[in-house]
Amino acid sequence: MQTPEQGASTAVYLASAPELEGVTGGYYENSQKVSPSAKAVNSKLAYSLWAVSEELTGATEALEPLGLSVRAAKLPS
């Protein structure tokens, strides 16, 4: 188990390190860049999670005009 300070240390490093200015994206553990897990890059899993999130939040109508709804394509017209 980490202390709150230990848990926050990577986020603080990423937000304040001059050598990372302008760097976006990536996965970091203990202030080191690491490769994402297979689940993190699984597009089918991401799609399913997004669809379930829309259903649970009821956000489909708000997301549809933005072209972000994955459920809208499945809903009857």
C-alpha positions as CSV (number, residue, x, y, z in Angstrom):
1,M,0.0,0.0,0.0
2,Q,1.3,3.5,-0.9
3,T,1.0,6.6,1.1
4,P,-1.0,9.5,-0.6
5,E,2.3,11.2,-1.3
6,Q,3.7,8.1,-3.0
7,G,0.5,7.6,-5.0
8,A,0.6,11.2,-6.2
9,S,4.3,11.4,-6.9
10,T,4.1,10.2,-10.6
11,A,1.3,12.7,-11.3
12,V,3.3,15.5,-9.7
13,Y,6.4,14.5,-11.7
14,L,4.5,14.5,-15.0
15,A,2.9,17.9,-14.3
16,S,6.1,19.6,-13.2
17,A,9.1,17.9,-15.0
18,P,10.6,20.4,-17.5
19,E,11.8,17.6,-19.7
20,L,8.2,16.5,-20.2
21,E,6.9,19.9,-21.2
22,G,4.7,19.4,-24.3
23,V,4.7,15.6,-24.0
24,T,1.2,14.1,-24.1
25,G,-0.1,10.6,-23.8
26,G,1.7,7.6,-22.5
27,Y,1.5,5.4,-19.5
28,Y,3.6,5.9,-16.4
29,E,4.4,4.0,-13.3
30,N,6.7,5.3,-10.6
31,S,7.6,8.2,-12.8
32,Q,8.8,5.9,-15.6
33,K,7.1,5.5,-19.0
34,V,5.8,1.9,-19.4
35,S,4.0,0.0,-22.1
36,P,0.2,-0.2,-21.7
37,S,-1.4,-3.6,-20.9
38,A,-3.1,-5.6,-23.6
39,K,-6.5,-4.6,-22.0
40,A,-5.6,-0.9,-22.3
41,V,-5.2,-1.1,-26.0
42,N,-8.0,-3.5,-26.7
43,S,-10.4,-1.6,-29.0
44,K,-13.3,-4.1,-28.6
45,L,-13.1,-3.8,-24.8
46,A,-12.9,0.1,-25.1
47,Y,-16.0,0.1,-27.3
48,S,-17.9,-2.2,-24.9
49,L,-16.9,0.0,-21.9
50,W,-18.0,3.2,-23.7
51,A,-21.4,1.6,-24.7
52,V,-22.0,0.4,-21.1
53,S,-21.0,3.9,-19.8
54,E,-23.5,5.5,-22.1
55,E,-26.3,3.2,-21.0
56,L,-25.6,3.7,-17.3
57,T,-25.3,7.4,-17.5
58,G,-28.0,8.0,-20.1
59,A,-25.5,10.2,-22.1
60,T,-26.4,8.8,-25.5
61,E,-28.5,11.8,-26.5
62,A,-25.9,14.3,-25.4
63,L,-23.1,12.4,-27.2
64,E,-24.9,11.8,-30.5
65,P,-24.7,15.3,-31.9
66,L,-21.0,15.3,-31.2
67,G,-20.6,12.0,-33.1
68,L,-19.4,10.3,-29.9
69,S,-22.2,7.9,-29.3
70,V,-21.6,4.3,-30.0
71,R,-25.1,3.3,-28.9
72,A,-26.9,5.7,-31.2
73,A,-26.0,3.6,-34.2
74,K,-27.7,0.6,-32.5
75,L,-30.8,2.4,-31.4
76,P,-33.9,2.2,-33.6
77,S,-34.7,5.4,-35.5
